[in-house]
Amino acid sequence: MPGGDTSTAASPNVILGYWDARGVAEALRCLLTYCNVKFTEKVYTEMPQWQKDEHALGLPFPNLPYFIDSRSGLKLTQSNAILQHVGRSHGLVGKTPEQMAEVEVLVNLAFDMLMILSRVIIAPPDKYPRLYAEFAKNTVPAWLDQLETYLGTKEWLVGTLSTADFVIYDRLSVLNRYLPGCVDARAVLKAYAERFRTLPRVCDYLASAAHRERCVFGAPVTNWNFSEAQGAHA
């Protein structure tokens, strides 16, 4: 999709800046949409675009993604910090201190999942087969076993819908494409993913071109990439 600004609604107060990729920002886009937060996307397709803005936006710690709220003046970076700020503002970080702690664990787990997958995807071609085999045979089944046990008979991961569900769903959807059917083969996780996809506004976002046309990874990668519109490709 072309670089520039795209908006989910008129007169947005929030700007979300990130690469033209799903990456660590897709769950943020989905969460903002679910919470009915009007926002504009600043989409970066090339490094010079970001370098031009990096020190011009007044970000205390310049990085991508960034979140700017023009009403409050709040400027945030770090995807998990943005996620949790939006979640707290809409009652989606757990109802008790215990739930809030569990949400934090799951949010950080989801970040680790994407980082570990990224290391496999960008591995040199001579190392990729070994890393892929280890990832597919051991790493992913362990994650799925743990999440399936943790979810159990609950509707949502900590009992009530939270930011953890947005990031864990995103990772499960990516893994289910990278290792086709690995999530769908597990009834508990498949049903959980289907519940998430039918949430109000989430279902519309996941069906939108904005979601479907974005690749999981932005920078050219040798081993694997995926978009809902194009399917799997290198």
Secondary structure, 3 states (H helix, E strand, C coil): CCCEEEECCCCCCEEEEEECCCCCCHHHHHHHHHCCCCEEEEEECCHHHHHHHHCCCCCCCCCCCEEEECCCCCEEECHHHHHHHHHHHCCCCCCCHHHHHHHHHHHHHHHHHHHHHHHHHCCCCCCHHHHHHHHHHHHHHHHHHHHHHHHCCCCCCCCCCCHHHHHHHHHHHHHHHHCCCCCCCCHHHHHHHHHHHCCCCHHHHHHCHHHHCCCCCCCCCCCCEEECCCEEEC
